[in-house]
Amino acid sequence: MLRLNLFYASTLDQGMFLDAALDDLLLNCAIEQSQSFAHAYACSDALNNLLVIVLDAGFQKSLQQLKDQLPNATQNQHHWQLWWKTHYAAWVEQLRSTIADYRNIHHQWQFSPEQQQTLQRYYDANQLLLDCLRSNSEVTAAVRQEIEATLLLPQKELEKREWE
């Protein structure tokens, strides 16, 4: 289940690696809703791997509680399928909520069409700026570096930098 972005994230930062591993867990356990025993076992195995990575004691305890809710791997396939039908949806919601609470990722955002359009324009403007920087433009290395360093900073941080 280890994806390429998980590999790259591990070379950069422990927090990024954890977020990539959590994203992978959600993709494999929450989005791909297979009811097979192998799939459920893979989710349990992924949680085991995360418990080794997580340093925050509260987060680790919450993930352990979620793992403990899963049926024991020694139980038969019928028991797994019964658990899956009756408890799976609530379990996935607890998993998402726990990850959102502790890592501030995978929130269920409900953007209005206007907000979606604003976000798309913001993305497009930043993409255009990056495309221009990557082209053969006549921008000095110092200016290019400053633009890249401040590209996605919040407005308050940009204003603070303006006075420095």
N, C-alpha and C positions, 0 to 999 in steps of 0.2 A: 504493500500500500504506500510505500515511501515514494512520494512524488519528487520531481526534479526541484520544484521551488522549496521543498523541505530541505533538500541538500544545500542549496544556495543560502538559505536563511541560516542554516547551522554554521556557515562560515562567517557570518556577519555579526550576529548578536544573539545572546541567549533569549532575550525577550522576543525578538523576531522569530527565532526558531520555535519558541513555545507557541506564539500566535499561529505560525504556519502549521504546527502539529495539531493545534486545536481546530483550525480551519479544516484540516484533513480529516480529523475525527468527525466533525459535523457533516462534511461532505459524504463520508462513508457510512455514517450511522444515522444521520438525520434526513439526508436528502435521498439517498439510495435506500428505499424502504423495503428491501428484500426480506422475506420472512424465512429465509433459509437458516439452518443451524450454523452453517459456515459463516454466514454474514454476521449473525449475532455473536459468534465466537470471536470474529475479527474485531468487533466493536469492543468487546471485553478486553481483548489483547491490546488494542490501541489505548484503552484507559490505563491498563497496567504500565504501558510505556510512558504515558504522560505523568503518572504518579511518581516516576523516577525523576522526571525533569522539573516538575513544579517545586518551587522553593517556598512559596507562601503557604504557611501552615493552614490557614483558613481555607484557602482554595484547594489545597491537597485533601483536607478533611471532607470538603463538599464533593470532590471528585470520587473519593473513596466511598462515600455514602451512596453515590450514584452507581458505582461499580457493584456495591453490595446488594443493590436492588435487582441486579441482573440474576437470572437463574443460574445455578451452579452448572458448570460445564459437564459435570458427570451425569446430570439428569438427561432423560431421554428427549428425543426430538419433539414428541407430542407435548411434553411439559413446556418446552421452549415456545412452541407455536401458540399454546394457550396463553402464556405470559405475554407474548408479542401482541396478540389480539386484544388483550384486556388492559395492559399497562404501558405498551410501547409509546403511544402518543403523549401521555403525561410524562413519561421518562425523558423523551426527547425535549419536551418543553422545559423541564427542570434543567437539562443539560445546557440548552441555549441560554436560559436565564442565569445559570451559574457562570457561564463563560462571559456573558455580557456584564455581570456584576463585578467579576474579578479582573477581567482583562479589557473591558470596555470595547468589545468587538461583537459583531453579529447581532446588533440591535435590529429590531423589526421596524425600520423607519417607514412612516406613512407620509410620503411627500405629496403635496397637492400638485396638479399639473403645472402651475406657475412656478413652484419651487423646483420641480424637475427641469423645467425649461431654463431657469436661472443656473442650476447646477451644470446643465449641459453647456450653456454659454461660457461659464467659468472654465470648464474642462477644455472646451474648444479654444478659448483664448490662450490658456496655458500651453496647449498642444502646438498652437501656431507659434508662440514665442520659442518653444523648444525647437521646432522645425527651423525657425530663422537662425537660432544659435548654432544649429548643426550644419547649416548651409555655409557657403563660402562668403559669409558676410564680413564686413570690415569692422569687427568689434574686437577690442583689445582683450587679452586674456584676463586682465583684472576685472573688466566690466562683465565679461562672460561669467567669471567665477562669482561675482557679486549677485548677478541675476539668478544663477543657479542656486546659490545659498539662500536666497530670500524668496524663491519662487512660490512656495506654498505656505509661507508664514502668515499667521493671523494679522489682521489690521493693527492691533495694539502693539505687536512686536515690531512691525514695520515702522510705526510711529516712534517707538522707543529708539530704534536704530538710527532714525533720522536725526536725532539730537546728539548722537555719539560722535 
